[in-house]
């Protein structure tokens, strides 16, 4: 009778007869219980996470072994024997039995195996971060500094709590033996309702430092807490009530305690903060945050606040360096004339180096000036090489070095560095905007649009982001979307650059001419380079070369991008193009003579 039954029914009947279902149910339930117990005991006993993973692997591999053994053998009064064949009619009785007798064993077997797989999946998910990187072992000295919570009554004091966190991060990052998650990676979780263990897993660190800051009338209350993310236990916490002048001593104490708690073996001493006037320090933190917004108002207020800090503390090297950075950024934004902006940046950087000759950010600023204003790529390479030697993991300096590679025509190398910068500093609008430019010049339109969108979302009103996005959409062949995007650009000269191109692409020549006339009338001296590629885009080669001659005369900083700018594609085959490049030191052989080597940090 059984021979006439479908094979799958005979198979399931054999599983029940040989008690395989029962083994699957008991094995799965027992394995789940073991995994839960091990998950609880490993942190308590101080064992590495690999113990949990090993147990889970053994249980998973043991499941098919237990099932095969139960299928093949049975325990009898005479000992272990091979399972005998079914007697006549035995399988038929199992198959034709009521559902109440047939189904429970199969369902229990399914539940048991589901429990085993769910437990193993949970363990695997805990031991691996979302990007696939295994979490560090207990001995790995690694930490993330999360943004301290602003407990002040004034929400605008958040710049101070964020600044304290960043300064602590920078201090700990000076310890070679300690791996510290980058500022923007750690700050990217700000405002998100995530647990410490999940954040640590994503950042691939073993410890997390967090806290809060309350600032009022020259008094500061700082609370810090160090957590072992592997066990979610508090290792150390403390609060300080100090004046602004004592903030630096608090930061030193926190750094020393972190080293002590993490049992970091130092080859040198614990780095300390260079103390300065408390009020100047608070102004510096505020000015740095304002400058990062990269808006006209942000630049203006940043300069005002930083100059106020320097009136209080004239030898504040970090404030001079930040002031140089803001001025240099203004030169490329159209918010200040390039000549004025670069001169101010040169003076600020020079003042910083008078105070500290090895202040890497200021050296990098001089490299930018040499590249974009002086058109001296040899000197720029020397400055950047020196800055990188002093601070090899500084993402701002690496980003600037990528700009030099770009200026040398080595676009793919530049993109690799800029992608590293964005990965290390994912909430930097400047980083995303610069990467968007490189993607656009490489004709990677979708990636360019995404980068510009991120820059705009991180800093609404970011100068040039909407026009850059529009130019990428033009390259993609979508002039309607490009026009819609460019009309949201907050900077009038950048809006006119984009409108001239978009209207031309749409065949609306009169409107393109009007936008071009306004652009030339109001910003010819400051945007001659941009006007030149707009004219090239419109197919006006003679006017484009005329405007490029003016850009050279005006020493337009945009000329540093001329080798990679695809806005000039329509005239790059013109016989006048090679002599122009050579006249500004951008000929292929000239660029090849410049030795500049920089690799993506590990």
ZIVENHU-V721036 format. One record per residue. RES is the residue in one small letter. PHI is phi in degrees with one decimal (none if undefined). PSI is psi in radians with two decimals (* if undefined). Layout:
RES | PHI | PSI
RES | PHI | PSI
This chain:
x | none | -0.73
x | -64.6 | -0.49
x | -64.8 | -0.39
x | -90.2 | -0.03
x | -81.3 | 2.63
x | -57.2 | 2.60
x | -61.2 | -0.68
x | -65.8 | -0.58
x | -68.5 | -0.70
x | -63.7 | -0.69
x | -62.7 | -0.85
x | -66.3 | -0.58
x | -65.6 | -0.66
x | -65.8 | -0.69
x | -59.7 | -0.72
x | -69.7 | -0.76
x | -62.7 | -0.70
x | -85.4 | 0.13
x | 61.9 | 0.48
x | -68.0 | -0.70
x | -57.1 | -0.71
x | -64.6 | -0.75
x | -62.6 | -0.74
x | -60.7 | -0.74
x | -65.4 | -0.88
x | -67.2 | -0.73
x | -63.6 | -0.78
x | -63.0 | -0.80
x | -64.8 | -0.75
x | -65.6 | -0.71
x | -63.1 | -0.73
x | -60.2 | -0.76
x | -64.3 | -0.72
x | -62.2 | -0.78
x | -60.9 | -0.74
x | -64.3 | -0.72
x | -64.6 | -0.78
x | -64.3 | -0.69
x | -60.5 | -0.59
x | -80.0 | -0.65
x | -82.3 | -0.56
x | -58.6 | -0.86
x | -63.1 | -0.67
x | -63.2 | -0.71
x | -83.2 | -0.07
x | 72.9 | 0.41
x | -83.6 | 2.68
x | -69.1 | 2.72
x | -61.2 | -0.38
x | -62.5 | -0.41
x | -63.8 | -0.78
x | -61.7 | -0.79
x | -63.2 | -0.67
x | -65.3 | -0.74
x | -62.9 | -0.77
x | -61.2 | -0.71
x | -65.1 | -0.75
x | -62.1 | -0.74
x | -66.3 | -0.69
x | -65.1 | -0.80
x | -70.0 | -0.47
x | -74.3 | -0.41
x | -59.7 | -0.93
x | -64.6 | -0.53
x | -64.9 | -0.80
x | -62.7 | -0.68
x | -66.5 | -0.77
x | -65.4 | -0.70
x | -64.0 | -0.72
x | -67.0 | -0.59
x | -67.6 | -0.74
x | -86.0 | -0.48
x | -129.5 | 2.78
x | -140.8 | 2.63
x | -92.9 | 2.17
x | -120.5 | 2.95
x | -56.2 | -0.43
x | -91.6 | 0.08
x | 112.4 | -2.88
x | -81.0 | 2.18
x | -135.5 | 2.78
x | -62.2 | 2.49
x | -65.9 | 2.26
x | -74.7 | 2.80
x | -69.2 | 2.76
x | -67.1 | 2.48
x | -75.4 | 2.80
x | -55.3 | 2.25
x | 83.6 | -0.13
x | -65.7 | -0.78
x | -67.5 | -0.63
x | -62.5 | -0.73
x | -63.2 | -0.64
x | -67.9 | -0.73
x | -71.2 | -0.64
x | -90.5 | 0.04
x | -66.1 | 2.76
x | -58.3 | 2.65
x | -58.4 | -0.54
x | -65.2 | -0.35
x | -99.3 | -0.42
x | -84.9 | -0.72
x | -78.9 | -0.67
x | -54.0 | -0.78
x | -64.0 | -0.70
x | -65.8 | -0.71
x | -66.9 | -0.68
x | -65.2 | -0.66
x | -62.7 | -0.76
x | -62.7 | -0.73
x | -64.5 | -0.70
x | -63.8 | -0.82
x | -66.8 | -0.61
x | -63.3 | -0.72
x | -62.0 | -0.75
x | -61.8 | -0.84
x | -65.2 | -0.69
x | -64.3 | -0.74
x | -63.3 | -0.75
x | -65.8 | -0.69
x | -63.1 | -0.72
x | -63.1 | -0.78
x | -63.7 | -0.75
x | -63.5 | -0.67
x | -68.6 | -0.60
x | -71.4 | -0.58
x | -89.1 | -0.09
x | -128.1 | 2.34
x | -74.2 | 2.88
x | -58.4 | -0.49
x | -89.4 | 0.15
x | 92.6 | 0.01
x | -87.6 | 2.33
x | -66.9 | 2.52
x | -69.1 | 2.65
x | -68.6 | 2.67
x | -70.3 | 2.94
x | -58.4 | -0.50
x | -83.6 | -0.14
x | -74.1 | 2.05
x | -80.8 | 1.65
x | -140.3 | 2.60
x | -154.9 | 2.64
x | -121.4 | 2.41
x | -104.6 | 1.91
x | -81.7 | 2.69
x | -60.3 | 2.22
x | -68.1 | 2.52
x | -76.5 | 2.34
x | -80.1 | 1.93
x | -100.0 | 0.10
x | -70.5 | 2.71
x | -69.7 | -0.40
x | -96.4 | 1.99
x | -59.6 | -0.45
x | -70.9 | -0.17
x | -79.1 | 0.08
x | -61.5 | -0.49
x | -58.7 | -0.57
x | -73.5 | -0.78
x | -65.6 | -0.70
x | -64.0 | -0.71
x | -65.2 | -0.71
x | -59.1 | -0.77
x | -61.1 | -0.79
x | -66.2 | -0.69
x | -65.1 | -0.66
x | -63.0 | -0.76
x | -60.1 | -0.81
x | -62.4 | -0.64
x | -65.8 | -0.82
x | -67.3 | -0.54
x | -66.8 | -0.29
x | -77.5 | -0.13
x | -89.6 | 1.86
x | -58.9 | -0.54
x | -79.9 | -0.08
x | -116.4 | 2.17
x | -88.8 | 2.13
x | -116.9 | 2.21
x | -62.2 | 2.50
x | -62.8 | 2.78
x | -55.1 | -0.93
x | -71.3 | -0.53
x | -63.3 | -0.79
x | -68.4 | -0.72
x | -74.2 | -0.25
x | -66.6 | -0.28
x | -92.4 | 0.06
x | -60.9 | 2.27
x | 82.7 | -0.05
x | -93.2 | 2.45
x | -87.9 | 1.30
x | -123.7 | 2.59
x | -76.1 | 2.79
x | -58.8 | -0.74
x | -65.2 | -0.66
x | -68.3 | -0.74
x | -62.3 | -0.80
x | -61.5 | -0.68
x | -63.1 | -0.73
x | -68.3 | -0.59
x | -89.3 | -0.12
x | 57.9 | 0.88
x | -126.9 | 2.77
x | -94.4 | -0.39
x | -133.8 | 2.71
x | -134.2 | 2.30
x | -110.0 | 2.18
x | -138.9 | -3.08
x | 165.1 | -2.79
x | -147.7 | 2.78
x | -135.9 | 2.32
x | -124.2 | 2.11
x | -121.2 | 2.27
x | -158.3 | 2.09
x | 51.6 | 0.91
x | 79.5 | -0.05
x | -108.1 | 2.54
x | -133.5 | 2.35
x | -115.3 | 2.08
x | -116.7 | 2.26
x | -119.4 | 2.26
x | -125.6 | 2.56
x | -142.3 | 2.24
x | -107.4 | 2.20
x | -120.3 | 2.36
x | -83.3 | 1.86
x | -68.9 | -0.37
x | -71.8 | -0.55
x | -114.2 | -0.07
x | 56.7 | 0.71
x | -115.0 | 2.56
x | -81.3 | 2.04
x | -83.1 | -0.60
x | -166.7 | 2.53
x | -153.3 | 2.66
x | -163.7 | 2.72
x | -125.3 | 2.57
x | -129.5 | 2.44
x | -116.8 | 1.87
x | -136.6 | 3.00
x | -85.3 | 2.96
x | -58.6 | -0.64
x | -65.3 | -0.40
x | -92.1 | 0.01
x | -59.1 | -0.63
x | -67.3 | -0.67
x | -65.1 | -0.63
x | -63.4 | -0.76
x | -62.1 | -0.71
x | -62.4 | -0.73
x | -63.9 | -0.72
x | -63.8 | -0.80
x | -60.1 | -0.76
x | -64.0 | -0.67
x | -68.9 | -0.65
x | -61.2 | -0.80
x | -60.3 | -0.72
x | -65.5 | -0.85
x | -67.6 | -0.63
x | -84.8 | -0.06
x | 53.7 | 0.82
x | -78.1 | 2.22
x | -87.6 | 1.92
x | -92.6 | 2.44
x | -83.3 | -0.50
x | -122.2 | -2.89
x | -81.4 | 2.96
x | -75.5 | 2.20
x | -64.7 | 2.65
x | -127.5 | 2.79
x | -80.6 | 2.45
x | -81.3 | 1.97
x | -68.8 | 2.58
x | -146.6 | -3.11
x | -62.1 | 2.35
x | -61.4 | -0.74
x | -67.7 | -0.71
x | -62.6 | -0.67
x | -62.2 | -0.80
x | -62.2 | -0.69
x | -67.0 | -0.67
x | -60.5 | -0.80
x | -59.6 | -0.73
x | -66.9 | -0.76
x | -64.2 | -0.67
x | -62.7 | -0.77
x | -65.0 | -0.73
x | -63.4 | -0.72
x | -64.5 | -0.53
x | -71.1 | -0.27
x | -68.6 | -0.44
x | 52.0 | 0.79
x | -116.9 | 2.79
x | -58.4 | -0.76
x | -68.1 | -0.68
x | -61.7 | -0.75
x | -61.1 | -0.83
x | -59.5 | -0.85
x | -68.9 | -0.63
x | -60.1 | -0.82
x | -62.3 | -0.75
x | -59.8 | -0.81
x | -68.5 | -0.73
x | -66.2 | -0.70
x | -64.7 | -0.60
x | -64.2 | -0.71
x | -63.3 | -0.68
x | -73.8 | -0.42
x | -68.9 | -0.54
x | -79.2 | -0.74
x | -131.5 | 1.49
x | -61.4 | -0.42
x | -101.8 | 0.49
x | -81.5 | 1.67
x | -62.7 | -0.70
x | -64.3 | -0.61
x | -69.5 | -0.69
x | -63.4 | -0.73
x | -63.5 | -0.72
x | -66.6 | -0.66
x | -63.2 | -0.70
x | -61.8 | -0.72
x | -63.8 | -0.74
x | -64.4 | -0.79
x | -60.9 | -0.79
x | -63.0 | -0.66
x | -67.0 | -0.65
x | -59.9 | -0.59
x | -60.7 | -0.56
x | -94.8 | -0.08
x | -97.4 | -0.23
x | 83.2 | 0.08
x | -82.9 | -0.30
x | -149.2 | 2.60
x | -59.4 | 2.51
x | -60.5 | -0.73
x | -60.2 | -0.85
x | -65.2 | -0.78
x | -64.9 | -0.79
x | -69.0 | -0.60
x | -65.1 | -0.76
x | -64.2 | -0.69
x | -65.3 | -0.71
x | -62.7 | -0.74
x | -66.1 | -0.74
x | -66.0 | -0.74
x | -65.1 | -0.71
x | -62.3 | -0.68
x | -65.2 | -0.70
x | -61.0 | -0.72
x | -75.4 | -0.40
x | -64.9 | -0.63
x | -78.3 | -0.76
x | -139.7 | 1.72
x | -61.9 | -0.26
x | -109.9 | 0.44
x | -79.7 | 1.74
x | -57.5 | -0.77
x | -57.1 | -0.69
x | -67.5 | -0.67
x | -62.2 | -0.71
x | -64.9 | -0.65
x | -62.3 | -0.69
x | -65.0 | -0.58
x | -63.7 | -0.71
x | -64.0 | -0.73
x | -63.9 | -0.76
x | -61.7 | -0.65
x | -75.8 | -0.90
x | -87.2 | -0.52
x | -106.4 | -0.83
x | -81.5 | -0.27
x | 54.4 | 0.67
x | -111.5 | 1.50
x | -71.5 | -0.50
x | -62.2 | -0.85
x | -66.2 | -0.68
x | -59.3 | -0.76
x | -62.3 | -0.68
x | -64.8 | -0.77
x | -61.0 | -0.84
x | -66.3 | -0.63
x | -63.6 | -0.70
x | -67.5 | -0.76
x | -63.5 | -0.72
x | -67.4 | -0.59
x | -65.5 | -0.61
x | -79.6 | -0.58
x | -143.1 | 1.34
x | -69.1 | -0.28
x | -113.0 | 0.17
x | -70.6 | 2.03
x | -67.8 | -0.53
x | -65.0 | -0.76
x | -68.5 | -0.69
x | -63.3 | -0.71
x | -62.6 | -0.70
x | -67.6 | -0.65
x | -63.4 | -0.61
x | -63.5 | -0.64
x | -63.8 | -0.66
x | -65.6 | -0.76
x | -58.0 | -0.69
x | -62.1 | -0.78
x | -63.1 | -0.49
x | -84.4 | 0.02
x | 85.8 | 0.14
x | -97.1 | 1.21
x | -66.6 | -0.75
x | -65.0 | -0.67
x | -64.2 | -0.69
x | -63.4 | -0.74
x | -62.6 | -0.72
x | -59.9 | -0.73
x | -68.2 | -0.71
x | -68.7 | -0.59
x | -65.8 | -0.64
x | -62.5 | -0.76
x | -60.7 | -0.79
x | -66.6 | -0.65
x | -64.7 | -0.65
x | -80.0 | -0.46
x | -134.6 | 1.18
x | -70.5 | -0.15
x | -110.3 | 0.36
x | -91.8 | 1.94
x | -62.2 | -0.61
x | -61.6 | -0.77
x | -61.4 | -0.78
x | -67.8 | -0.67
x | -64.7 | -0.79
x | -63.7 | -0.67
x | -66.6 | -0.66
x | -59.4 | -0.72
x | -59.4 | -0.80
x | -65.6 | -0.73
x | -60.5 | -0.69
x | -65.6 | -0.77
x | -66.8 | -0.44
x | -88.8 | 0.11
x | 61.4 | 0.52
x | -97.8 | 1.33
x | -62.8 | -0.84
x | -62.7 | -0.72
x | -66.5 | -0.62
x | -63.9 | -0.82
x | -58.7 | -0.78
x | -62.1 | -0.70
x | -67.4 | -0.75
x | -64.2 | -0.69
x | -61.7 | -0.70
x | -65.1 | -0.76
x | -59.1 | -0.76
x | -67.0 | -0.66
x | -70.3 | -0.59
x | -75.5 | -0.56
x | -141.1 | 1.48
x | -54.1 | 2.32
x | 88.4 | 0.19
x | -59.1 | 2.14
x | -63.2 | 2.22
x | 89.3 | -0.22
x | -67.1 | -0.77
x | -66.4 | -0.71
x | -67.7 | -0.73
x | -58.7 | -0.74
x | -62.1 | -0.73
x | -64.0 | -0.70
x | -64.5 | -0.64
x | -66.0 | -0.68
x | -66.8 | -0.59
x | -63.9 | -0.76
x | -61.8 | -0.56
x | -76.7 | -0.23
x | 91.7 | 0.51
x | -127.3 | 1.27
x | -65.2 | -0.51
x | -63.8 | -0.85
x | -65.0 | -0.61
x | -62.7 | -0.81
x | -61.0 | -0.79
x | -59.2 | -0.69
x | -71.8 | -0.78
x | -63.9 | -0.56
x | -64.9 | -0.23
x | -96.2 | 0.04
x | -68.7 | 2.17
x | -75.3 | -0.41
x | -89.0 | 2.11
x | -59.9 | -0.83
x | -60.8 | -0.70
x | -67.5 | -0.61
x | -63.3 | -0.75
x | -65.8 | -0.65
x | -58.1 | -0.84
x | -68.8 | -0.71
x | -63.2 | -0.74
x | -57.0 | -0.72
x | -73.8 | -0.77
x | -66.1 | -0.80
x | -61.5 | -0.68
x | -62.9 | -0.76
x | -64.3 | -0.51
x | -86.1 | -0.04
x | 78.5 | 0.23
x | -94.9 | 1.27
x | -65.3 | -0.67
x | -63.1 | -0.75
x | -68.7 | -0.61
x | -64.6 | -0.74
x | -62.5 | -0.70
x | -65.1 | -0.77
x | -64.0 | -0.69
x | -65.2 | -0.73
x | -61.9 | -0.73
x | -66.0 | -0.67
x | -64.2 | -0.82
x | -67.4 | -0.73
x | -63.9 | -0.61
x | -100.4 | -0.44
x | -139.5 | 0.46
x | -58.3 | -0.78
x | -68.3 | -0.64
x | -90.0 | -0.25
x | -132.8 | 0.51
x | -59.0 | -0.71
x | -61.6 | -0.81
x | -64.7 | -0.70
x | -62.3 | -0.62
x | -63.0 | -0.78
x | -75.5 | -0.41
x | -65.3 | -0.77
x | -64.7 | -0.69
x | -63.1 | -0.71
x | -60.8 | -0.64
x | -78.4 | -0.06
x | 85.4 | 0.31
x | -101.5 | 1.43
x | -63.7 | -0.81
x | -61.3 | -0.81
x | -66.5 | -0.58
x | -63.7 | -0.78
x | -68.7 | -0.60
x | -61.8 | -0.76
x | -71.0 | -0.56
x | -65.2 | -0.63
x | -62.4 | -0.68
x | -68.0 | -0.65
x | -61.2 | -0.69
x | -65.7 | -0.76
x | -61.9 | -0.72
x | -81.7 | -0.07
x | 57.1 | 0.85
x | -66.1 | 2.20
x | -64.1 | -0.36
x | -62.1 | -0.36
x | -61.1 | -0.33
x | -65.2 | -0.32
x | -100.4 | 0.03
x | -61.5 | -0.55
x | -67.1 | -0.57
x | -104.2 | -0.21
x | -66.3 | 1.98
x | -81.1 | -0.01
x | -65.4 | -0.35
x | -93.2 | 0.13
x | -54.6 | -0.60
x | -68.2 | -0.31
x | -119.0 | 0.06
x | -69.8 | -0.30
x | -91.4 | -0.04
x | -71.3 | 2.41
x | -61.4 | -0.30
x | -79.3 | -0.24
x | -68.1 | -0.90
x | -58.7 | -0.79
x | -62.6 | -0.60
x | -62.7 | -0.83
x | -59.5 | -0.75
x | -65.4 | -0.58
x | -66.7 | -0.38
x | -112.4 | 0.30
x | 76.2 | 0.41
x | -114.5 | 0.24
x | -65.6 | 2.66
x | -53.3 | -0.77
x | -69.3 | -0.60
x | -65.0 | -0.75
x | -67.8 | -0.62
x | -66.0 | -0.42
x | -76.7 | -0.24
x | -88.2 | 2.05
x | -90.4 | 2.01
x | -147.9 | 2.01
x | -121.0 | 2.17
x | -145.1 | 2.36
x | -114.2 | 2.74
x | -69.2 | 2.15
x | -61.6 | 2.67
x | -76.8 | *
